[in-house]
């Protein structure tokens, strides 16, 4: 199975780049399933239902989120009717929406997507490891799910790496989001789970984490707020990770970083080694 995960969409630049490129990416790479983190897509803070629909229409199968999930107040209402939008699974019981769900891929396979949030330097939510453990026990890879994708929305690299090893052999992909900087540690762990500490963002990298540079720099210099953070509007780079899984086990055969357009653009081979010989 061919899977694609795109990092946090930041503002108009990020979401437009992703929605413009996704249809062709799906076709060119014969993608079976696409997950996009969209929690910064509405002017950098949260996601509206209209933006969600646009991202899904472009080719995303599921949109995950994180600590900015409730920045747009309407999300509390529409998330109940949008089962392809996930919020972190370790929010307390009774929180609107779902943190995990089983979806049908383009090739007919069943894909479990889980969104969970770390606790180091983040909100004090329920334990993400306990939440993941229960979800994977209820819907194990190879028995009830043909592939499992976990979005670990967290600040600390150590917490993300710990989650990767905790899930190794039980998930197809564990990928970190939230810090907006793509890491170079993409790998297939010893148990067969693809891992990357942070997928990076889809946004303008001539910025501070996708925001216009002036206000963040001024806050560090003066230790006072001079205005609102606003997303940078230059040419965006699409960042993420692509994974090819074994249809028999659901575990990863190959993992590739994805960086397309903008300042971080690089010449990359086809996502899948087999495509280079076709």
C-alpha positions as CSV (number, residue, x, y, z in Angstrom):
1,X,0.0,0.0,0.0
2,X,1.2,3.5,-0.8
3,X,0.7,6.1,2.0
4,X,1.4,9.8,2.2
5,X,1.4,12.0,5.3
6,X,1.7,15.8,5.0
7,X,2.8,18.0,7.9
8,X,0.9,20.9,9.4
9,X,-0.7,23.2,6.9
10,X,0.1,26.7,7.9
11,X,-2.2,29.5,6.6
12,X,-3.2,30.2,3.1
13,X,0.2,29.5,1.6
14,X,0.4,26.1,3.1
15,X,-3.1,25.0,2.4
16,X,-3.1,26.3,-1.2
17,X,0.2,24.5,-2.0
18,X,-1.2,21.3,-0.6
19,X,-4.5,21.4,-2.3
20,X,-2.9,22.4,-5.6
21,X,-0.4,19.6,-5.6
22,X,-2.4,16.7,-4.0
23,X,-4.4,15.6,-7.0
24,X,-1.3,15.2,-9.1
25,X,0.7,13.6,-6.3
26,X,-2.1,11.0,-5.8
27,X,-2.2,10.2,-9.5
28,X,1.6,10.2,-10.1
29,X,2.5,8.1,-7.1
30,X,-0.6,5.8,-7.2
31,X,-1.4,6.8,-3.6
32,X,-3.8,4.6,-1.8
33,X,-4.3,6.8,1.3
34,X,-3.4,10.4,2.3
35,X,-3.4,12.0,5.7
36,X,-2.8,15.7,6.3
37,X,-2.4,17.6,9.5
38,X,-4.6,20.7,9.2
39,X,-4.6,22.3,12.6
40,X,-2.9,25.6,11.5
41,X,-4.7,26.0,8.2
42,X,-7.1,28.8,9.2
43,X,-4.8,31.8,9.3
44,X,-2.4,29.7,11.4
45,X,-4.9,28.8,14.1
46,X,-7.3,25.9,13.8
47,X,-9.3,24.7,10.8
48,X,-12.7,25.8,9.4
49,X,-15.2,23.4,7.9
50,X,-14.8,25.0,4.5
51,X,-11.0,24.5,4.6
52,X,-11.5,21.0,5.7
53,X,-13.8,20.2,2.8
54,X,-11.3,21.8,0.3
55,X,-8.4,19.6,1.7
56,X,-10.6,16.5,1.5
57,X,-11.8,17.3,-2.0
58,X,-8.1,17.8,-3.1
59,X,-7.3,14.2,-2.2
60,X,-6.8,13.9,1.5
61,X,-8.6,11.0,3.1
62,X,-8.2,12.2,6.7
63,X,-7.2,15.5,8.4
64,X,-5.5,15.3,11.8
65,X,-5.0,18.1,14.3
66,X,-3.4,18.9,17.6
67,X,-3.4,21.6,20.3
68,X,-5.0,24.2,18.0
69,X,-8.0,22.0,17.2
70,X,-10.5,24.3,19.1
71,X,-9.1,27.7,18.0
72,X,-12.1,28.0,15.6
73,X,-15.1,27.8,17.8
74,X,-17.3,26.2,15.1
75,X,-15.1,23.1,15.2
76,X,-16.9,22.1,18.4
77,X,-20.0,21.7,16.4
78,X,-19.0,20.5,13.0
79,X,-16.5,17.9,14.1
80,X,-19.4,15.7,15.2
81,X,-20.6,15.4,11.6
82,X,-17.1,15.2,10.0
83,X,-15.7,11.8,10.8
84,X,-12.7,12.5,8.6
85,X,-11.5,15.2,10.9
86,X,-9.7,13.8,14.0
87,X,-8.7,15.5,17.3
88,X,-6.1,14.0,19.7
89,X,-7.4,10.7,21.2
90,X,-6.1,11.5,24.6
91,X,-8.5,14.4,25.3
92,X,-10.8,13.6,28.2
93,X,-13.9,11.4,27.7
94,X,-16.8,13.5,26.5
95,X,-14.7,15.8,24.3
96,X,-16.5,16.2,20.9
97,X,-15.1,14.3,17.9
98,X,-12.9,11.2,17.6
99,X,-9.2,10.6,18.1
100,X,-9.1,7.4,15.9
101,X,-11.1,5.9,13.2
102,X,-11.0,3.1,10.6
103,X,-11.2,4.2,6.9
104,X,-11.4,2.6,3.5
105,X,-8.4,3.2,1.2
106,X,-8.6,3.6,-2.5
107,X,-7.4,0.1,-3.0
108,X,-10.1,-1.3,-0.7
109,X,-7.9,-1.8,2.4
110,X,-8.8,-0.7,5.9
111,X,-6.6,2.0,7.4
112,X,-6.7,3.0,11.0
113,X,-5.6,6.6,11.6
114,X,-4.8,7.7,15.2
115,X,-4.2,11.3,16.3
116,X,-2.6,11.7,19.8
117,X,-0.9,14.6,21.6
118,X,2.2,14.6,23.7
119,X,2.4,16.0,27.2
120,X,5.9,17.4,27.5
121,X,5.7,21.2,27.2
122,X,2.1,20.7,26.0
123,X,-1.4,20.7,27.6
124,X,-1.9,18.3,30.5
125,X,-4.0,15.7,28.7
126,X,-4.5,12.0,29.4
127,X,-1.5,9.7,28.9
128,X,-0.9,9.3,25.1
129,X,0.8,6.0,25.5
130,X,-2.2,4.5,27.4
131,X,-4.5,5.9,24.8
132,X,-2.5,4.4,21.9
133,X,-2.1,1.1,23.6
134,X,-5.9,0.7,24.0
135,X,-6.6,1.7,20.4
136,X,-4.0,-0.7,19.0
137,X,-5.4,-3.5,21.2
138,X,-8.9,-2.9,19.9
139,X,-7.9,-2.6,16.3
140,X,-4.6,-4.6,15.7
141,X,-2.5,-4.4,12.6
142,X,-3.0,-7.4,10.3
143,X,-6.2,-8.5,12.0
144,X,-8.6,-5.5,11.8
145,X,-6.5,-3.0,10.0
146,X,-4.4,-3.4,6.9
147,X,-2.4,-0.3,7.8
148,X,-2.1,2.0,10.8
149,X,-1.0,5.6,10.7
150,X,-0.3,7.5,14.0
151,X,0.1,11.3,14.1
152,X,2.1,12.1,17.4
153,X,1.5,15.8,17.8
154,X,4.2,16.7,20.3
155,X,6.9,19.2,21.2
156,X,9.6,16.9,22.6
157,X,11.6,14.8,20.2
158,X,12.2,12.3,23.0
159,X,8.5,11.8,23.6
160,X,8.0,11.3,19.8
161,X,10.8,8.8,19.6
162,X,9.5,6.9,22.6
163,X,6.1,6.6,20.9
164,X,7.8,5.3,17.8
165,X,9.5,2.5,19.7
166,X,6.4,1.9,21.8
167,X,4.4,1.2,18.6
168,X,7.1,-0.5,16.7
169,X,5.8,-3.6,15.0
170,X,2.2,-2.6,15.8
171,X,1.8,0.3,13.3
172,X,2.7,1.1,9.7
173,X,3.8,4.7,10.5
174,X,4.4,6.9,13.5
175,X,5.1,10.5,12.5
176,X,5.6,13.6,14.6
177,X,3.9,16.9,14.0
178,X,3.7,20.3,15.8
179,X,7.2,21.7,15.6
180,X,7.0,22.5,11.8
181,X,10.6,21.6,11.1
182,X,11.2,18.5,9.0
183,X,13.7,16.1,10.6
184,X,16.2,13.9,8.8
185,X,15.6,10.8,10.9
186,X,13.1,9.0,8.7
187,X,13.7,5.2,9.1
188,X,12.1,1.9,9.4
189,X,12.4,0.7,13.0
190,X,13.6,-2.8,13.8
191,X,10.0,-4.1,14.2
192,X,8.9,-2.7,10.8
193,X,7.2,0.6,11.7
194,X,8.2,3.6,9.6
195,X,9.1,6.6,11.8
196,X,10.0,10.3,11.4
197,X,10.3,12.7,14.4
198,X,8.6,15.6,12.5
199,X,7.0,15.7,9.1
200,X,7.6,19.5,8.9
201,X,5.0,22.0,7.7
202,X,3.4,22.8,4.5
203,X,4.0,26.6,4.4
204,X,6.4,29.4,3.7
205,X,9.8,28.5,5.2
206,X,11.0,32.1,4.9
207,X,9.3,32.6,8.2
208,X,9.4,31.6,11.9
209,X,7.5,28.3,11.9
210,X,5.2,29.5,9.1
211,X,4.5,32.9,10.7
212,X,5.7,36.3,9.3
213,X,9.2,36.8,10.8
214,X,8.8,40.3,12.2
215,X,6.6,39.7,15.2
216,X,8.2,36.5,16.5
217,X,11.7,38.1,16.3
218,X,10.5,41.2,18.1
219,X,9.0,39.1,20.9
220,X,12.3,37.4,21.4
221,X,14.2,40.7,21.4
222,X,11.8,42.8,23.5
223,X,9.9,40.2,25.6
224,X,6.6,41.9,24.8
225,X,3.8,41.4,22.3
226,X,3.8,43.9,19.5
227,X,0.9,42.4,17.5
228,X,-0.6,39.2,16.3
229,X,1.1,36.4,14.6
230,X,0.2,36.2,10.9
231,X,1.1,33.4,8.5
232,X,3.8,34.2,6.0
233,X,2.5,34.3,2.4
234,X,5.5,33.5,0.3
235,X,5.9,30.4,-1.8
236,X,5.2,27.3,0.3
237,X,7.1,24.1,0.5
238,X,5.1,20.9,0.9
239,X,6.7,18.6,3.5
240,X,5.8,15.2,4.7
241,X,6.7,11.5,4.5
242,X,5.7,8.7,2.1
243,X,5.6,5.1,3.1
244,X,5.2,1.9,1.2
245,X,3.8,-1.0,3.2
246,X,3.8,-4.8,2.8
247,X,0.3,-5.9,1.9
248,X,0.7,-9.0,3.9
249,X,1.8,-7.6,7.2
250,X,0.9,-3.9,7.0
251,X,4.5,-3.0,8.1
252,X,6.7,-0.6,6.3
253,X,8.9,-1.6,3.4
254,X,10.2,1.8,2.5
255,X,10.0,5.4,3.8
256,X,10.9,8.6,2.0
257,X,10.9,12.3,3.1
258,X,8.8,14.6,0.9
259,X,9.8,18.2,0.2
260,X,8.2,19.9,-2.9
261,X,8.5,23.5,-4.0
262,X,9.5,26.6,-2.2
263,X,12.8,27.1,-0.3
264,X,13.3,23.5,0.8
265,X,12.5,22.0,-2.6
266,X,14.8,19.1,-3.5
267,X,15.1,16.7,-6.4
268,X,13.8,13.4,-5.0
269,X,13.4,10.0,-6.7
270,X,10.0,8.5,-7.0
271,X,8.4,7.8,-3.6
272,X,8.7,4.1,-4.2
273,X,11.9,2.3,-5.4
274,X,9.9,0.1,-7.7
275,X,8.6,3.2,-9.6
276,X,12.2,4.1,-10.7
277,X,12.3,0.8,-12.7
278,X,8.8,1.0,-14.2
